[in-house]
Amino acid sequence: MATLLLDRADLEIKSESDALALYENGVRRGTVPLKLIERVVIQGSKTRLDSGVLIKLAEAGAATLLLSPRAARKVAIVLGPLHNDASVRLAQSRRVMDEAFCLTWARDVVRAKLERQRRLLRTGLQERPDARKPLFDALSSLDNCAGQIATANSPASLRGLEGSAARAHFQGLSALLPPILGFNGRNRRPPRDPVNACLSLAYTLLHFEAVMRRREINPRPVLR
């Protein structure tokens, strides 16, 4: 299953049997079988489709996410039929209201994120001795942030650590990338270089994946 990203202007999507037909400026560009689509992300400023297309996608079990063309933020989401197990929804609500659980979960998420950032920079340190100094400095900052996660006692303090770690990570990443790409750190809305454009696209897809995973989470075993 795959994500179909539609981010070009003047696209029109039509339903044809068991597939979506894509037209650009009135010219047919190709088709995508519905059975291959798990989700559709639409960010084009003039993308056109009718309710029949949305119905077809929903019936096929594919979700459709509509993003603002300018800010890349979620505007609407169209889902297929939901399950009607009320106990799952109640259990999810209890977890959201459990501050201790949420803080523990957030620590685990930030810890995992920092570990992957450190792993990337450690690999770069082994393969790029010419960038040893900036990578070593970035790793030192990441190690310092990681050491404070266990004592962070609020979501705000965790967000602060995550932000500090992100700055260090991107500083280290800039040392690994060729200068011609013009990457000197994270920027967005709009991204001002090719690397940030790719990062923004990846963030959009990961955000949608997280939305879909939250929809599918069944927390009942945790509450027994």
QUIBEL-V767589 format. One record per run of one state. SS is the DSSP state (alpha for helix, beta for strand, coil for the rest). FROM is the first residue (numbers start at 1). LEN is the number of residues. If there is no record, write none. Layout:
ss=SS from=FROM len=LEN
ss=SS from=FROM len=LEN
//
This chain:
ss=coil from=1 len=1
ss=beta from=2 len=5
ss=coil from=7 len=4
ss=beta from=11 len=6
ss=coil from=17 len=2
ss=beta from=19 len=6
ss=coil from=25 len=2
ss=beta from=27 len=7
ss=alpha from=34 len=3
ss=beta from=37 len=6
ss=coil from=43 len=5
ss=beta from=48 len=1
ss=coil from=49 len=2
ss=alpha from=51 len=9
ss=coil from=60 len=3
ss=beta from=63 len=5
ss=coil from=68 len=6
ss=beta from=74 len=5
ss=coil from=79 len=7
ss=alpha from=86 len=12
ss=coil from=98 len=1
ss=alpha from=99 len=29
ss=coil from=128 len=1
ss=alpha from=129 len=19
ss=coil from=148 len=1
ss=alpha from=149 len=3
ss=coil from=152 len=3
ss=alpha from=155 len=22
ss=coil from=177 len=2
ss=alpha from=179 len=3
ss=coil from=182 len=12
ss=alpha from=194 len=23
ss=coil from=217 len=3
ss=alpha from=220 len=4
ss=coil from=224 len=1
//
